[in-house]
Amino acid sequence: MKIKLPLPFGLALLLAGCVPSVNPLYTEKDLVFDPALVGVWSEENEKEAWAFAEAGGKKYFLKHTDSDGRTGEFDAHLLKLGQELFLDLYALGLGGNGGWEINQLARCALVIRPAHLFLKVDQITPTLKLRLMDPERLEELIEKNPKDIQHEKIRLNGRDSEEFQIILTAPTKDLQKFILRHVKDEKFFADPGTLTKKPKPVDVEPVNK
């Protein structure tokens, strides 16, 4: 079943539907910087916010705050592969008022090793449209051809659980080939979440420097 992005398109959904990767999707030559991404983005009438700040060079710092006051901090890189734009988010840490359930962290391997998360960027202006990779579609592809992309499976919820998390372990060049091979597959990425930029800038300096 294809993942859709219900409102709010937020951090909990990002973690629940993520496909973590040990390696980044970019090399230095793939990176681009678009100043239009800098600012605070949210869905209409929602409290959640995606705050992007310039972090030097072609890097952004992203702080996400959800409606429960929980936060996620990421190094973010915008990259271009062929004609397609992507975001590579590298998890720095989670915090905030609400706390996180251990399964939410384990699902993205945040309690095991730092993880990169990939999103497809359909557009940045006038609204920011982002798509998550669909883990169910990835699982289908891997079941059909386990050698299609290098990966590991970790068991969630204890040794007797039948629930597994796929972690991509392929090197960057193989990740790029894999993503581009399937980018036109309508099931590979979820339907887009649409974010609108807030008119007034907010301080989004990273806490973890």
N, C-alpha and C positions, 0 to 999 in steps of 0.2 A: 504494500500500500504506500503510495507516494506521500511523503511528508509535506504538509502545508504549514505555513507560518501564521498561526492565529494571532490576533492582537492579545497582549502586546508581544512584539517581536523582540524578545529580551534575552538576558543572560541565561536564565534557567532553561530556555528552549535551546540556546546555543550549546549548553553543556549536555542536555538530554539527547540532542541529535547530532553530536559532534562525531567527527572521524579524526582522531588525533594522529599526528605524524611525528616521528622522532626527528626527521630532517626537514629543513625549510623547503618551500616551493620555489624559492628564488636564488639566483646568483646575483652578484653586484650589477652585472650588465642588464639584468631584467628589471631593475628597480626604476620606478618613476615617482615623481612627486607632484601632486596636484594640490595647490593651496586651497582650492575650493572644498577639499575634504575637511580642513581645519575648522573646528566649531563644535557646537553641541546639537545633536540630532535626536529626534524622538518621533514617535507616531502621534498623530493628532489626538489630543485630549488624554494622553497617557503620561504617567509620572516617570517612566523609564527614560534614561538618557544615555546616548553614546557620545562621549566627549573626546574628540580627537585634538591633540596639540602637536605642534612641530617639535621634534626631539633631536634635531641636528641631522645634517646630511639628508638622505632620502628616507628618514624614519619618522614615524609618528608614535606618540604615546596615546593609548586609548584607555579611558576609565569609563566603565559601564556601571551605572547605578540603577537597580531595579526598584519596583514599587514598594518592596519590603525593606528598602534601605541596604540591601546587600550589594557589595561592589566587586568588580573584577578589574584587574589591571593587566594590560597587555602591551608588549612592544608590537607595533603594527607596521607592516611594509606593504605598499601598493606596488604591484608588478604587472607587467604586460607580457603575455605569451602569445605570439602571433598577433591577432587582432583582439584578443580577449584580456580583460582586466580582472585581477584577483586581489584579495587581501590575505596576507599571511599574518595570523595573530599568534604571538608567542606568550603563553601564560606566565605572568610574573607572580600573581597571588590573588587570593580571594579574601574578602573581609566584609566589614559593614555590620549593621545592627542585627540582621536577621539570622545570621549563621547559616551554615551549609550542611546538608546531610552528607555522610561519608560516601554514599553511593553516587551522589552527584559529582563528587570529586574523582572517585575511582573510574567513573564512566569515561572521563577524558584523560585518565592516567595521570591526573595532577598529583596524586599521592604516591605515584610510582616513579615518574620521571617528568621533567618539563615537556610540554607538548606544543606543537604547532597545529593550529586550526585553520582550515582554508575556506574562504567564501568567494563566490563569483560576484563580481561587481557589474551589474547591468548598466548603471549610469550613476554619476555623481551629482549632476545638476539637471533640472531644477530640484529634483528630489534624489535622495540616495536609495538605490535599490540593490539589495543584497540577497544572495541565495546560499543556503547551506547545502553541503553535500548530503545526499540521502544514504544513510548507513545501510538501509535495507537493500537498496539497489547495488551498493558496493558488495554486500554479502552475496547477492545473486551472481554477480560477475565473478567473484572469487570462487564460489562453489562450482561454477561452470568451468573456470580455468584458474586453478590455484596458483599457477605460475605467471598470471597476468601482471601481478604486482607483488613485490616482496612485502610480507606482513607477518604479524604475530597475532595470536588470540589469547586473551586473558579471561579467566573465569571470574564473574562477578557474584557477589552474595554467598561466598563460601564454597568449599570443595564439592558439595553435592548439587550445586546450582547448575542448571542447564543454560544459563544466560552467559553469553560471552561478549567481549568487546574486541573489535578488530583495531589493531594499531598498525599503521603503515610504517615500515622500517626501510623502505627503498631509498637509495640515494636520490639527491635532488634531480639529476638529469632523467632518471627513470620515472620519478613522480610527474615531471613536466610532460613527458611523452604519454604517460597514462591518462593524465587529466585532459590533454588535448585530443587524445584518441576518443574520449567519451564525452567531450564538452557539448556536442550536438545531440547527445542522447537526452530526450526530454525527461527521462526518469532519473538521471544522474544527479541533477540539482533540484532542490525544492522550488516551489513557487516563491516569488520574491516577497520580501518584507520591504515596505516603503517607509522611509524616514524623511522628515522635514526639518530643515535647519532652523534653530531658534534665532530670533533677531539679535539678542544680546549675548556677547561672549561671557563665558564663565571660567573661573580659574580651574584649570585641569592639570596643574603641575603634578608630576608623579610623586607618590608617597615613597615607593621603593626605588631609590636611585642607585 
